[in-house]
Amino acid sequence: MERAQEIIGVGGIYAVLVEASNRPRYAFLVLQLVAEIADGRGQAGPFVAQGGLPMLLREWLCSQLLPMSEQPARRAALRARVAAALKHELTGDAMRDAARIDAAVEEQVQAVGRANVSRAISDLVRAGLMTRHYAGYATNHKNRGGGRHAVYVVKPGVLALLRKPAPLRRTGLATANPQGELFAA
């Protein structure tokens, strides 16, 4: 689907996503985040600097989008399900058990977040707005991605639209007050 050439503006990007994705707003947000950290060629990844430390791109995207999905009721229900699943592994020490439950909840939230990001990236690739490839050590086994990490490349036309600067307002007599002087002194 090579529609990236005929996209006129940000609305056009969104229109393409509506056709290619079940979650176009989420996919658009992922696209915007990738474009934000991409270099001049539109390439982002496989690592992003987070607080001076390298972090995998997909992990970074997941952490950026996590506040969007935090709902106290859903998190409490997830915590209850995880606590019920771990009840045979709990020690009875409240502090240690709470830390174990919190770690398991966080692990599950991260796994769901990574899956959501991957699904959104697949939608963006299908829509023709970006491509992906893998970088790193390629191991020879069934899992093609083993030992390699994703690199996302935003198409140049799409990157130009997302990085388009806001129009500058001219300053001067004619544009400062377009209606002219209403009250002459």
HUCOR-V980056 format. One record per residue. N is the residue number from 1. RES is the residue in three letters. PHI is phi in degrees with one decimal (* if undefined). OMEGA is omega in radians with two decimals (NA if undefined). BURIAL is 1 if it has 9 or more other C-alpha atoms within 8 Angstrom, else 0. Layout:
[[N:RES:PHI:OMEGA:BURIAL] [N:RES:PHI:OMEGA:BURIAL]]
//
This chain:
[[1:MET:*:-3.11:0] [2:GLU:-92.5:-3.12:0] [3:ARG:-103.6:-3.06:1] [4:ALA:-61.1:-3.11:1] [5:GLN:-72.9:-3.07:0] [6:GLU:-94.2:3.14:0] [7:ILE:-75.7:-3.08:1] [8:ILE:-92.2:-3.09:0] [9:GLY:-146.6:-3.14:0] [10:VAL:-62.0:3.07:0] [11:GLY:-61.9:3.09:0] [12:GLY:-67.7:3.07:1] [13:ILE:-61.0:-3.12:1] [14:TYR:-64.6:3.13:1] [15:ALA:-62.0:3.09:0] [16:VAL:-65.7:3.14:1] [17:LEU:-66.8:3.11:1] [18:VAL:-60.3:3.13:1] [19:GLU:-75.1:-2.99:0] [20:ALA:-102.3:-2.99:1] [21:SER:-132.7:3.01:1] [22:ASN:-80.1:3.14:0] [23:ARG:-128.9:-3.02:0] [24:PRO:-64.7:3.14:1] [25:ARG:-66.6:3.11:0] [26:TYR:-64.5:3.12:0] [27:ALA:-62.1:3.12:1] [28:PHE:-64.8:3.11:1] [29:LEU:-64.1:3.08:0] [30:VAL:-62.3:3.11:1] [31:LEU:-59.3:3.14:1] [32:GLN:-63.0:3.12:1] [33:LEU:-66.0:3.12:1] [34:VAL:-65.1:3.13:1] [35:ALA:-64.4:-3.13:1] [36:GLU:-64.6:-3.09:0] [37:ILE:-100.4:-3.12:0] [38:ALA:-69.2:3.07:1] [39:ASP:-79.4:-3.09:0] [40:GLY:-62.4:3.11:0] [41:ARG:-88.4:-3.13:0] [42:GLY:89.0:-3.07:1] [43:GLN:-94.4:3.10:1] [44:ALA:-129.8:3.05:1] [45:GLY:108.1:0.01:1] [46:PRO:-76.8:3.13:1] [47:PHE:-119.5:3.09:1] [48:VAL:-128.3:3.10:1] [49:ALA:-80.3:3.10:0] [50:GLN:-120.3:-3.11:0] [51:GLY:63.7:3.13:0] [52:GLY:84.7:3.13:0] [53:LEU:-109.1:3.12:0] [54:PRO:-72.8:3.13:0] [55:MET:-136.3:3.10:1] [56:LEU:-60.7:-3.07:1] [57:LEU:-57.8:-3.11:1] [58:ARG:-65.8:3.08:1] [59:GLU:-65.4:3.14:1] [60:TRP:-64.5:3.11:1] [61:LEU:-60.1:3.12:1] [62:CYS:-61.2:-3.13:1] [63:SER:-67.8:3.11:0] [64:GLN:-70.5:-3.08:0] [65:LEU:-92.6:-3.10:1] [66:LEU:-58.9:3.13:1] [67:PRO:-59.8:3.13:0] [68:MET:-66.4:-3.04:0] [69:SER:-100.8:-3.10:0] [70:GLU:-77.1:3.06:0] [71:GLN:-128.2:-3.03:0] [72:PRO:-54.3:-3.11:0] [73:ALA:-67.1:3.13:0] [74:ARG:-67.3:3.12:0] [75:ARG:-65.6:3.11:1] [76:ALA:-65.5:3.11:0] [77:ALA:-65.9:3.10:0] [78:LEU:-63.2:3.12:1] [79:ARG:-60.9:3.12:1] [80:ALA:-65.5:3.11:0] [81:ARG:-64.4:3.14:0] [82:VAL:-67.1:3.12:1] [83:ALA:-61.7:3.12:1] [84:ALA:-66.7:3.14:0] [85:ALA:-69.3:-3.09:0] [86:LEU:-96.5:-2.99:1] [87:LYS:-59.8:3.13:0] [88:HIS:-79.5:-3.13:0] [89:GLU:-98.3:-3.09:0] [90:LEU:-75.5:-3.03:0] [91:THR:-94.2:-3.05:0] [92:GLY:103.3:3.05:0] [93:ASP:-80.1:-3.02:0] [94:ALA:-58.0:-3.10:0] [95:MET:-65.7:-3.11:0] [96:ARG:-66.4:3.14:0] [97:ASP:-66.6:3.11:1] [98:ALA:-63.1:3.12:0] [99:ALA:-65.3:3.12:0] [100:ARG:-65.1:3.13:0] [101:ILE:-65.6:3.13:1] [102:ASP:-60.5:3.13:1] [103:ALA:-65.0:3.13:0] [104:ALA:-68.0:3.10:1] [105:VAL:-64.3:3.14:1] [106:GLU:-62.9:3.11:0] [107:GLU:-62.4:3.14:0] [108:GLN:-69.0:3.11:0] [109:VAL:-63.2:3.12:0] [110:GLN:-64.6:3.14:1] [111:ALA:-63.8:3.11:0] [112:VAL:-65.9:3.12:0] [113:GLY:-62.5:3.11:1] [114:ARG:-63.8:3.12:1] [115:ALA:-64.9:3.11:0] [116:ASN:-63.9:3.12:0] [117:VAL:-64.1:3.13:1] [118:SER:-61.7:3.12:1] [119:ARG:-64.3:3.13:0] [120:ALA:-65.6:3.10:1] [121:ILE:-63.5:3.10:1] [122:SER:-61.0:3.09:0] [123:ASP:-64.2:-3.14:1] [124:LEU:-67.1:3.09:1] [125:VAL:-66.9:3.13:1] [126:ARG:-61.5:3.14:1] [127:ALA:-76.0:3.13:1] [128:GLY:82.2:-3.12:1] [129:LEU:-91.1:3.12:1] [130:MET:-154.5:3.03:1] [131:THR:-125.4:3.06:1] [132:ARG:-138.2:3.01:1] [133:HIS:-146.8:-3.07:0] [134:TYR:-119.9:3.14:1] [135:ALA:-128.4:3.11:1] [136:GLY:121.1:-3.11:0] [137:TYR:-75.9:-3.13:0] [138:ALA:-94.9:3.10:1] [139:THR:-91.3:-3.03:0] [140:ASN:-101.6:3.05:0] [141:HIS:-152.0:-3.03:0] [142:LYS:-57.5:-3.11:0] [143:ASN:-78.5:-3.06:0] [144:ARG:-60.6:-3.11:0] [145:GLY:-86.5:-3.09:0] [146:GLY:-57.9:3.11:0] [147:GLY:78.0:3.13:0] [148:ARG:-123.7:-3.07:1] [149:HIS:-128.2:-3.05:1] [150:ALA:-70.4:2.99:1] [151:VAL:-125.9:-3.13:1] [152:TYR:-107.8:-3.13:1] [153:VAL:-125.7:3.10:1] [154:VAL:-81.1:3.14:1] [155:LYS:-59.4:-3.05:1] [156:PRO:-55.9:-3.13:0] [157:GLY:-64.4:3.12:0] [158:VAL:-69.8:3.12:1] [159:LEU:-61.2:3.12:1] [160:ALA:-63.2:3.12:0] [161:LEU:-68.7:-3.11:1] [162:LEU:-75.9:3.13:1] [163:ARG:-102.1:-3.10:0] [164:LYS:-61.3:-3.13:0] [165:PRO:-71.2:3.10:0] [166:ALA:-67.4:3.14:0] [167:PRO:-63.7:3.14:0] [168:LEU:-82.1:3.08:0] [169:ARG:-88.5:3.11:0] [170:ARG:-78.3:3.06:0] [171:THR:-111.2:-3.13:0] [172:GLY:168.0:-3.10:0] [173:LEU:-64.8:-3.06:0] [174:ALA:-68.2:-3.08:0] [175:THR:-95.9:-3.14:0] [176:ALA:-67.2:3.13:0] [177:ASN:-137.3:-3.02:0] [178:PRO:-65.5:-3.14:0] [179:GLN:-92.0:-3.13:0] [180:GLY:81.8:3.13:0] [181:GLU:-78.1:3.11:0] [182:LEU:-85.5:-3.12:0] [183:PHE:-120.9:3.13:0] [184:ALA:-85.9:-3.12:0] [185:ALA:-90.1:NA:0]]
//
